[in-house]
Amino acid sequence: MGRYTSTANGSYQLAEGCILEDALARLGRLEDLYESLSAQREGLSQALGQLRAAGKTRSYQFKEKMAQKLICSNVLDALQEKVWDKA
């Protein structure tokens, strides 16, 4: 994966030879990923709540959904820390 940006003095700029529309498309896909993971995490939280209410916290399904939620949360936390909190 090539970079579309470079940094100089703590500021980002378009890398030499890159096209602005391509960089914006990649940024858009990153934002789409963030929104998709957020929605997936919310859905998993709801599903886990239903399983808890049904007393199925020891089931394979509960453990699988919990693992998926943790993965989503870790990726979102990394994006939050490295991308969105830096703005």
QUIUR-V692111 format. One record per run of one state. SS is the DSSP state (alpha for helix, beta for strand, coil for the rest). FROM is the first residue (numbers start at 1). TO is the last residue. If there is no record, write none. Layout:
ss->SS from->FROM to->TO
ss->SS from->FROM to->TO
This chain:
ss->coil from->1 to->4
ss->beta from->5 to->8
ss->coil from->9 to->10
ss->beta from->11 to->14
ss->coil from->15 to->19
ss->alpha from->20 to->53
ss->coil from->54 to->59
ss->alpha from->60 to->82
ss->coil from->83 to->83
ss->alpha from->84 to->86
ss->coil from->87 to->87
